[in-house]
């Protein structure tokens, strides 16, 4: 990874007030260093860190992604109730889940229309609505 990617990672962490540890900066640089949005799993980010020559354990990747979620830097999108993806684009938007190869991508929001939601049970409020559109090849 080059210096510009590390600098972008450090700046991204600073926006959330997170301490820039070596591991956090390395993972942040992989996530946002080129300015593109990413959908990653902990495993795919761990593999990318290994490929970049960064010594970061899988447990550290999981813990760091959780910290990034809590800081509002990424959002977690759960597919199948067990597989989590982490999205660097944090605004509300729908996703396509490609069943054939297990990818998550952004879906165009322009045509999505949610007219009404059920009432939340007494004593609760709706915190967020996730839209994941599952696709498979014919």
N, C-alpha and C positions, 0 to 999 in steps of 0.2 A: 504494500500500500504506500502511496506517496504522501508527502507532507500536506498537500492540499486536502486530501481525504481525511487525514487525522485532524486537521484544523477544523474542517466542517463538522466532524464528530464532536470535537471539544465545544464548538459553538452551540451545537444542538443540545448537548448536555447542560450548558450554561443557561439556556432558555428556560429550563425546568429547575434550575438550582441544584442539579445533581453534581456531586463531587466527581471530578474526572480521574478515576482510577485508570490504571493501564488497561485493564480488561474492559471497562466501560467504554473507554475511548476507542479501543480496537473494534469492539462490536458496533459502536455508534458509527464509526467510519465505514464499516461494511454495509450498514443499513442506509445511511444518508450521504455518504462521502461523494457520490457522483450526482447528487441532487434528484435522483429518481425515487419514486415510491416503491416500496417492497412489501410483499406478502411472504413471510418466512415462517417456518416451524423452528422450534428450538434445535432440532436435529439438522435442518438444512443450514441454519446459521452456524452451528458448531462445525459442520463440514467446511463451510466457506472460510471460517476462521483458521482451520487447519490448513486449507489450501493456500491461505495468505501467509502462513508461517507464524501465526499467533498461537501461543500456548495458553488456551482457555479450555477448562474442563466443561463437559456437558452440564454438570450441576451449576457451574458459574453462569453458563448461558441461560439456563432456566431462571436462576435468581435475578440476573440482570434484566431479562425480558419482563419479569414481574415488577421490578423497580421502575422500568421504563413505562409500564402500564400505569402504575400508581402515580407516576409523575405526569401522565397525560401525553407522553411522547409517542406511544403506540397504542393501538386498540387491539384487543383480543377478539378474534372471530372463531367461534367453535363450530365445527362441522362434525356431524354424526355423534354429538354428545361426548366425544372423547378426543378428537383431533383438534388441536388449537393452532391457529395461524395468528401471526402478529403483523399488523398492518401499520405502516408508517404514515399513512393518510388517515387523519383522525376525525375528519368531518363525517357527518352521517351520509352514507352512500351504500348502495346495494353491491352484492358480489355474485359472480358466477363461480360455482364449484364444478370443476371438470372431473367427473367421476373416473374417467378412463386413465388419467394420469395423476390424480390427486392434487391438481393445482387450484389455487384461488386467485381470481383476478377481479378487478373492478368491473362492474356492469354499468352501463349508461343509466343515469338517474332520470333523464328527461322524460322517458315514457312510463316511469313507475308512478303509480297513483294509489295511495292508500286512503280510501274515503272514510273509513270508520274503524275504530278498534273497540273491542269489548271493554266494558267498565272494569277497572281494577277492583279486586276484592276489597272489602271494607278495611280501612287501616293501612292501605298500601297505595302506591302510585306507580305509574309506568315510568321506568327509568330510561328505557331505550328500546327501540324495535330494530332487530337485525333482520335483514332480508338476504337470504342466500338462495340463489336460483341454481338448482342442480342440473347439470348438462351431461349427456352421454351421446356418443357418436352412434349414428344409425348404421 
